[in-house]
Amino acid sequence: MTPSPAGDDGSESPGVDPEGLVASAVDRLAMITTLTALDELQTDLLGKRSALARAHQGLVALDPGERPEAGRRLNEARRQIESHLAVARRALELDERSTRLEADRLDLTELIGPALRGRLHVVQRTRDELEDVFVGMGFRVAEGPEAETDWYNFEALNMPPAHPARGMWDTLYLEVGEPETVMLRTHTSPVQVRLMESQGPPIYAVMPGKCYRRDTPDARHIPTFHQIEGLVVDRGISFADLAGTIETFTTAYFGADIHSRLRPSYFPFTEPSAEYEITCTICKGSGCRTCSQTGWIELGGCGMVDPAVFAAVGLDAEEWTGFAFGFGIDRCAQMRHEIPDMRVFFDNDVRVLRQI
Ligand code: PHE
C-alpha cells in the first residue's frame, strides 16, 4: 500500500498497517486492569478519533483498485480488536465481581455457632414462656382462627351491629361474603366465645395468637401484633381471683420487684372492667420517659365476664361466673427485654435480634 496524504489533523497517515494496529491494541490491552481504563482504551482504539477510524477515512485517497482490499483488512482489524476487547471486558467483569464478593463475604461458620442456630424469634419465645407460666398455674392452652366472623369478634362479645364500642378496634375487613361480615380478628377475645361454645365450664384457659388492627406503627403499636387471652369460668369466681391471678402471673414472669395494678376501665364484654398495668421495668416504678413518669405500663385489659356474653353462648349467668384478661405479647417482650421501640422486633435486623 502506498502512503497517502495525512488526515485532517495532519498527525497520522491513513495508510497504517491494520495488522500492526491489532498487535498494538493487544499490547495495550495487556496493561489494562480496570473496567474504567478499558472503556478509555476502547474509545482510543475504535472511537471517531482512533487510528482505525482515520485509516477508514483515508481509504478515499487510495487508488480505486486498492480500496477493497485495504478496506477488508481494516474491517478485519476492527473485528479482531473488538473481539479482544470483549474478552478482556468479560475477564475484568468477573474479576471485579469476585473482588466485590470477597469484600461482602460473610463468615457463615460463625452463624452456625449457638448464637443463631435455629433460634426462635423473641416474640415466639415470649409466647412460649407466657404459656409455660400459665400452664404452671393450672391453665390449658387453646387457639382460634385469625379470620373471624362478626359474631365472634363483636356480636357475641356484647357488641351488636353499630355498637359504638366497636370503634375501640380499627378493623381490617376481608372481602368474603356480605360486606363487613368477615374480618381479621382485632383481639383474641373471640376465642373466649369459641371455647365457651365448644366446651362447658369449668374453663381455665389461655389463648395466644396474632391480631390485626388498622393502626399506624409507632414505638408501642404494630398493626399485626400478638395477644394472649385468659378465661376462667367456674362457680363462685370473684374479682379477687382475677386480681390474684394477674399478680401471681406478673411476679412469676417479670420478677419479684414487678407488680400489677388494675385501674377501672370499660370493655363491653366484661363488667366490671379494668386496665392491667405493671411496674415499669425500665425505671422499676420511679418514673421515666417510657412510662410518661407514671411508673406504670399498660399491658392490656381484664374484667369479670359480662352476663350478656354468657347469654350469647347459652350459659346460665346465675350459675357460672368468670373473669377474662387479654394483653399484648409483643408489649410483654418489650417490657421484659427493656426495648424502647417495639418496631425493632419486626425489622429483622439480625444484629438486634441476636441480642434479645
Ligand atoms: N380484648 C381486649 C382488647 O384487646 C382486652 C380484654 C380481654 C379486655 C379480656 C377484657 C377482657 O383490648
Residues whose N, C-alpha, C, O or C-beta is under 5 A from the ligand:
A	BS01	LIG	T186 H187 S189 F267 T270 G301 C302 G303 A324 F325 G326
